[in-house]
Amino acid sequence: MARTNMTADEVRTALRQKLRDRWSEYSAEMLQRPPSEIFERSDEIAAARFCYDQLTENLICYPTEYLEYLLRFQDPLSVVQDQWISEQDVDYSDEFEHALWTIQNDSTAEQDYPLDPEWSPEQSGPSLC
């Protein structure tokens, strides 16, 4: 495959095929691992799937120069996946606390999820933080 003078469609087609091939290999590699390891690597797998979906389903949305650059790599999926993971490395503690606050103050969880019949408010202890 010539990498110079490719049309935008040729770039997208070549990258889509490279990504599909790599996704197949990645999936097969993961399925060879013990279930406990697959579970432990769920964040990595989710990032790989997200990047794969974004690139294969939305290739037309991204500038051709980005896609053409990715073609130079043997495994463009890993390149994007690793960068995506590094961009997600942020402190979500405020957002998580907000989620907990919403659960308590919205009270819809009590209608949507079964309550523990053996729990009583006296069982709660002091906050550790």
N, C-alpha and C positions, 0 to 999 in steps of 0.2 A: 504494500500500500504506500503510495507516494504521499509524503507529508507536506509537500509544497504545492502551492497553487490549487488547493482543494477548495471546492465551493462550500458554503455554509451547510448545505444539505449533506455533502459528503463527510464533513467533519462530524456532524451530529450522528450520522449513520455509523461511522467508524467508532465513535466513542460509545454509542449505545451498545454496539456489539461487544466491545471490549469490556464494558461494565457488566453485560449479561454473562459473558464468559467468566469473569471474576466472581460475580455473585454465585454462580453455580459452583465454582471451586470452593468459595468461602463456606457456602451452605454445607457442602459435602464434608469439608474439614471439620466444621462444628459438630455435625452429626456423628462423627467418629469419636468424639470426646465423651467422657462419662457424664451422665445427666447432672451431677452435682457441679461439674466445671461449667457446663453450659449455663446453668442457673447463675453461677457466680459471675459469668461474663455477659449477663443480660444487658447491661448498659452499653457495652461494646457492640453487641448484636443489634440492639435498638438503634444505635448511631449508624451502623453500617446499613441497616434497612432504610432508615430515614434518608441517608445520602443517596443510596441506590434509587429509591423512589423519586426523590427530587430530580436527580440527574436523568433518569430514564423517562419520566413522565412530563418533565418541564424543560427539556433541553432547548426548546424554542425560546424560552424566556430568558436565557442567559446569553451574554455576549459571546459571539463566535471565538473571539480571541482567548477567552477563558477556557472554552472547551478545547480549542486547538492546543493550548498549553497543556491541558490534562492528557492529551493524546501522547505526549512524549514519554509518559510514565508507563512502565510495564503494568503497574497496578494502580490506576487512577482512583479506584474506589478507596483503597487504603489511604492514599494521600488526602483525599477530601474527608474521609472518616476521622483520621487523626487530627486534622485541623478543626473539624466540627467539635470533637471531644474537648480539645483544648479551649475552644471558645465557650463551652458550656461549664467550664470549671469556675464557677462563681458561688458566692455565699448566698444560699436561698433561705437562711434561717428566718429573716423577717417575713418572707412570703409564706413560709411554713407556719409560723406563728399566726399569721393572718388566716390561713386555712383552718387552723384549730379554733381560732376565735369565731370564724364564720360557722363552723360546725356547731359550736356551743350556742351561739346567739340565734342561729336560724331555726334550730330545733327540728328540722325536717328529718334528720338522721333517725330520730326516735320513731318516726313513722315508716322509714325506709329500711331499717335494719333491726333484727331481733335484739331485744335487751337481755342481759344476763340476769336470770331470776334470782341468782344467789348473791349478787352484788348489792351492797348497801352503802349509802354515803359515808357511814362511819369508817369504812375500810380505806378511804383515801388518806394519804399521808402528806407530809410537808413537801414543798417543791424542792428539787435538788439543785436548781440553777439560781 
